[in-house]
Amino acid sequence: SAVISQKPSRDICQRGTSLTIQCQVDSQVTMMFWYRQQPGQSLTLIATANQGSEATYESGFVIDKFPISRPNLTFSTLTVSNMSPEDSSIYLCSVDGGLGGREQYFGPGTRLTVT
Amino acid sequence: QKEVEQDPGPLSVPEGAIVSLNCTYSNSAFQYFMWYRQYSRKGPELLMYTYSSGNKEDGRFTAQVDKSSKYISLFIRDSQPSDSATYLCAMGSGGYQKVTFGTGTKLQVIP
């Protein structure tokens, strides 16, 4: 299994600002994923981040709003740009745990509130 | 219509009860099915994974899949207060991007 940490664990931000969330894994992994979990809604995949290539974004998510970096095999960042209250959510990173991608190990999440 | 429907609960049961958690889905292409458990302020963790119709048992947990009805269930026997968490069903048809999660059912087991 992989141990994943995220920073910050929570933050309260002003509208119009940006926040960068860090995700650190204790082992090298090829694929990392970023999810959003809003109250009452399902986990929604934002993008997949492979080391050495551009992140792949899901429908409804764009790089200008959620730029992602993947500088090495154990680390990734997600930036939430020009925030609005609608961006208030829990943001989770995960890594492939095997089973052909069926199993994912998740970080503890970053709880973001935008005022 | 959502691809995956899951009753959000909350579901409150006494310790020792049998718990039944359910999801329905509309996409007949889904081939594999998972249940994740998420404790408060933690990320989800995989509890059960199954590929075919039928039952799969792991200790006090049984996952059941009925592809003909597009219905999956998770049964918890002899429920414990430590089972109190949100349970997310998830399913997919191939590859990482195809995993679709339910909204989760919040379970509380009362001592």
Chai-1 contact restraints between the chains, C-beta under 6 A:
chainA,res_idxA,chainB,res_idxB,connection_type,confidence,min_distance_angstrom,max_distance_angstrom,comment,restraint_id
A,S42,B,F101,contact,1.0,0.0,6.0,A-B,restraint_1
A,S42,B,G102,contact,1.0,0.0,6.0,A-B,restraint_2
A,S42,B,T103,contact,1.0,0.0,6.0,A-B,restraint_3
A,L43,B,F101,contact,1.0,0.0,6.0,A-B,restraint_4
A,L92,B,G43,contact,1.0,0.0,6.0,A-B,restraint_5
A,G101,B,Y96,contact,1.0,0.0,6.0,A-B,restraint_6
A,R102,B,Y32,contact,1.0,0.0,6.0,A-B,restraint_7
A,R102,B,M34,contact,1.0,0.0,6.0,A-B,restraint_8
A,R102,B,Y49,contact,1.0,0.0,6.0,A-B,restraint_9
A,E103,B,L46,contact,1.0,0.0,6.0,A-B,restraint_10
A,F106,B,G43,contact,1.0,0.0,6.0,A-B,restraint_11
A,F106,B,P44,contact,1.0,0.0,6.0,A-B,restraint_12
A,G107,B,G43,contact,1.0,0.0,6.0,A-B,restraint_13
A,P108,B,K42,contact,1.0,0.0,6.0,A-B,restraint_14
A,P108,B,G43,contact,1.0,0.0,6.0,A-B,restraint_15
A,G109,B,G43,contact,1.0,0.0,6.0,A-B,restraint_16
